[in-house]
Amino acid sequence: MIISASRRTDIPAFYSKWFMNRVRAGFCTVPNPFNPNQISNISLAPENVDLFVFWTRNPKPLIPHLKELNTRGYSYYFLFTLMDNPRILDPKPPSLEISLDTFRKLSDHIGPEKMIWRYDPIVLSNVTDIEFHKKLFEFITDKLRGHTFRSIISFVDIYRKMEGRLKKLGDEGFVLQKCDDYNLYDLLIPLVRIADNNGIEIRSCASKKDLTGFGIPAGKCIDDIYISKT
């Protein structure tokens, strides 16, 4: 069983102590997000867990516990989000320089094959246009050379609950740009070249658009083929 920890919240950043308490107890309870009264008991016994997948923007609080996870016989890898969006989109982001340093040190400790860099969600706008993303992606890629072999990208999905916030941002001068084929070509072809030059492969994750024509194979957010190779 693969345990995703977690797409719903950043467990390594905010709930590492809770997570380790549940590991020691050997189980956790998980409510159904669509029906909170429906509770599932999930075994966390080592013999029942093939892998933990940690989704995070800040793994630092979990790092002191990795030795215990190793001793208990668990395997894991990290999906580490690294971006540097303007404050209008991300009011309280982690420091990019600190995050890059954490990424590299963690990679040195557990191996680059266990570190996947998430560059998502990509927002094309008047303040985060194609040139913005090309420069940022190249900067981060250069800093991560040799510390990861894979980057996962995705584009922002506009959900209904986001529409109100976007309207407010629009009142402040923020304008979304279309993710049409012309813009995608101008953005993704350079990103693939930059990644290739640094020994990193790009995959998409849960993308509504087929990006294979731009040199980016469809991938899984949690990729069983990649897992089998690590």
C-alpha positions as CSV (number, residue, x, y, z in Angstrom):
1,M,0.0,0.0,0.0
2,I,1.3,3.5,-0.9
3,I,0.4,6.2,1.6
4,S,0.1,9.7,0.1
5,A,0.9,12.2,2.9
6,S,-0.8,14.2,1.7
7,R,-2.4,16.1,-1.2
8,R,-4.9,17.6,1.3
9,T,-2.3,19.4,3.5
10,D,1.4,19.7,4.0
11,I,2.0,17.1,6.7
12,P,5.8,17.4,6.7
13,A,5.6,21.1,7.3
14,F,2.8,21.3,9.8
15,Y,2.0,17.9,11.2
16,S,5.2,15.9,11.5
17,K,4.8,15.2,15.2
18,W,1.2,14.0,14.6
19,F,2.5,11.8,11.7
20,M,5.2,10.2,13.8
21,N,2.8,9.6,16.6
22,R,0.5,7.7,14.2
23,V,3.4,5.8,12.8
24,R,4.3,4.6,16.3
25,A,0.7,3.7,17.0
26,G,0.6,1.7,13.7
27,F,-2.6,3.3,12.3
28,C,-4.4,6.5,11.5
29,T,-8.0,7.5,10.9
30,V,-9.0,9.3,7.7
31,P,-12.3,11.0,7.2
32,N,-13.9,11.0,3.8
33,P,-13.6,14.6,2.5
34,F,-17.1,14.4,1.0
35,N,-18.7,12.7,4.0
36,P,-16.9,13.5,7.3
37,N,-19.0,11.0,9.2
38,Q,-17.4,8.2,7.1
39,I,-14.1,7.3,8.9
40,S,-11.5,4.9,7.6
41,N,-8.9,3.2,9.7
42,I,-5.6,2.9,7.8
43,S,-2.9,0.5,8.9
44,L,0.6,2.1,9.1
45,A,2.3,-1.1,10.1
46,P,5.6,-1.4,8.2
47,E,4.5,-4.7,6.6
48,N,1.4,-3.0,5.2
49,V,3.1,0.2,3.9
50,D,5.1,-0.1,0.7
51,L,5.9,3.6,0.5
52,F,5.2,7.0,2.0
53,V,4.9,9.8,-0.5
54,F,5.4,13.2,1.2
55,W,3.9,16.2,-0.6
56,T,5.5,19.4,0.8
57,R,6.9,22.9,0.5
58,N,8.9,22.5,3.7
59,P,10.1,19.1,4.8
60,K,12.4,20.5,7.5
61,P,10.2,19.4,10.5
62,L,10.1,15.8,9.2
63,I,13.9,15.5,8.5
64,P,14.9,14.7,12.1
65,H,12.4,11.7,12.0
66,L,13.7,10.1,8.8
67,K,16.3,8.0,10.8
68,E,13.4,6.5,12.8
69,L,11.4,5.8,9.6
70,N,14.5,4.1,8.2
71,T,15.0,2.0,11.4
72,R,11.3,1.0,11.3
73,G,11.8,-0.3,7.7
74,Y,9.7,2.3,5.8
75,S,10.5,3.6,2.3
76,Y,9.6,7.0,1.1
77,Y,10.2,9.8,-1.3
78,F,9.4,13.5,-1.5
79,L,7.3,15.6,-3.9
80,F,8.8,18.9,-3.1
81,T,7.2,22.0,-4.5
82,L,9.6,24.8,-5.5
83,M,8.3,28.0,-7.0
84,D,8.6,31.7,-6.3
85,N,5.3,33.3,-7.4
86,P,4.7,37.0,-6.7
87,R,2.9,37.8,-3.4
88,I,-0.3,38.6,-5.2
89,L,-0.6,34.9,-5.9
90,D,1.2,33.4,-2.9
91,P,1.1,35.8,0.1
92,K,3.2,33.7,2.5
93,P,5.6,31.5,0.5
94,P,8.6,29.8,1.9
95,S,11.9,31.5,1.1
96,L,13.2,30.2,-2.3
97,E,16.8,30.3,-1.2
98,I,16.1,28.4,2.0
99,S,13.9,25.9,0.2
100,L,16.6,25.3,-2.4
101,D,19.2,24.7,0.4
102,T,16.8,22.3,2.1
103,F,16.2,20.5,-1.1
104,R,19.9,20.0,-1.8
105,K,20.7,18.9,1.7
106,L,17.9,16.4,1.8
107,S,18.8,15.1,-1.6
108,D,22.4,14.6,-0.4
109,H,21.0,12.7,2.6
110,I,18.5,10.4,1.0
111,G,19.5,10.4,-2.7
112,P,18.3,12.5,-5.7
113,E,16.1,9.6,-6.9
114,K,13.9,10.1,-3.9
115,M,13.5,13.9,-4.6
116,I,10.9,14.9,-7.2
117,W,10.6,18.6,-7.9
118,R,7.1,19.9,-8.4
119,Y,6.9,23.1,-10.4
120,D,3.2,23.7,-10.1
121,P,0.7,25.1,-10.4
122,I,1.8,27.1,-13.4
123,V,-0.2,30.3,-13.7
124,L,0.1,32.3,-16.9
125,S,-0.8,35.9,-16.2
126,N,0.3,39.5,-16.8
127,V,2.6,39.2,-13.7
128,T,3.7,35.6,-14.3
129,D,4.0,35.4,-18.0
130,I,6.1,33.1,-20.2
131,E,9.3,35.0,-19.7
132,F,8.8,34.9,-15.9
133,H,8.4,31.1,-15.9
134,K,11.3,30.5,-18.2
135,K,13.7,32.6,-16.1
136,L,12.4,31.1,-12.8
137,F,12.5,27.5,-14.1
138,E,16.0,28.0,-15.4
139,F,17.2,29.5,-12.1
140,I,15.8,26.7,-10.0
141,T,16.9,24.0,-12.4
142,D,20.5,25.3,-12.3
143,K,20.4,25.2,-8.5
144,L,19.0,21.6,-8.4
145,R,21.3,20.1,-11.0
146,G,22.4,16.6,-9.7
147,H,19.9,16.8,-6.8
148,T,16.9,15.5,-8.7
149,F,16.2,13.6,-11.9
150,R,12.5,14.5,-12.4
151,S,10.3,17.6,-12.4
152,I,6.5,17.4,-12.4
153,I,4.5,20.3,-13.9
154,S,0.9,21.2,-14.0
155,F,-1.2,24.2,-14.9
156,V,-3.7,25.8,-12.5
157,D,-7.2,24.6,-12.7
158,I,-9.8,27.3,-12.0
159,Y,-12.3,25.9,-9.6
160,R,-15.6,27.6,-8.7
161,K,-14.3,28.5,-5.2
162,M,-11.3,30.3,-6.9
163,E,-13.5,32.5,-9.1
164,G,-14.2,35.0,-6.3
165,R,-10.5,35.4,-5.4
166,L,-9.6,35.8,-9.1
167,K,-12.3,38.6,-9.4
168,K,-10.7,40.4,-6.4
169,L,-7.2,40.0,-8.0
170,G,-8.7,41.3,-11.2
171,D,-9.7,44.4,-9.4
172,E,-6.1,44.8,-8.4
173,G,-4.9,44.6,-12.1
174,F,-4.2,40.8,-12.3
175,V,-5.1,39.3,-15.7
176,L,-5.0,35.6,-16.5
177,Q,-3.5,34.6,-19.9
178,K,-4.8,31.7,-22.0
179,C,-3.0,28.4,-22.0
180,D,-3.5,27.9,-25.7
181,D,-1.1,25.9,-27.9
182,Y,0.8,29.0,-29.0
183,N,1.6,30.0,-25.4
184,L,2.3,26.4,-24.4
185,Y,4.8,26.0,-27.2
186,D,6.6,29.2,-26.3
187,L,6.8,28.1,-22.7
188,L,7.2,24.3,-22.7
189,I,9.7,23.8,-25.5
190,P,12.3,26.0,-23.6
191,L,11.5,24.3,-20.3
192,V,12.1,20.9,-21.7
193,R,15.5,22.1,-23.2
194,I,16.5,23.6,-19.9
195,A,15.6,20.5,-18.0
196,D,17.4,18.2,-20.4
197,N,20.5,20.3,-20.2
198,N,20.5,19.7,-16.4
199,G,19.7,16.0,-16.4
200,I,16.1,16.4,-15.4
201,E,13.1,14.8,-17.1
202,I,9.8,16.6,-17.1
203,R,6.4,14.9,-16.6
204,S,2.9,16.2,-16.4
205,C,0.6,15.3,-13.5
206,A,-3.2,15.2,-13.8
207,S,-3.0,17.5,-16.8
208,K,-6.2,18.2,-18.7
209,K,-4.2,19.0,-21.7
210,D,-2.1,16.5,-23.7
211,L,1.5,17.9,-23.5
212,T,3.2,15.1,-25.3
213,G,3.4,17.2,-28.4
214,F,5.6,19.6,-26.5
215,G,8.0,16.9,-25.3
216,I,6.4,16.2,-22.0
217,P,5.0,12.7,-21.5
218,A,1.9,12.2,-19.5
219,G,2.8,11.0,-16.0
220,K,1.2,10.1,-12.7
221,C,1.5,12.3,-9.6
222,I,2.5,9.0,-7.9
223,D,4.2,7.0,-10.6
224,D,4.4,3.3,-10.0
225,I,7.0,2.8,-12.8
226,Y,9.2,5.5,-11.3
227,I,8.8,4.0,-7.8
228,S,9.8,0.6,-9.1
229,K,13.1,2.1,-10.3
230,T,14.0,3.9,-7.1
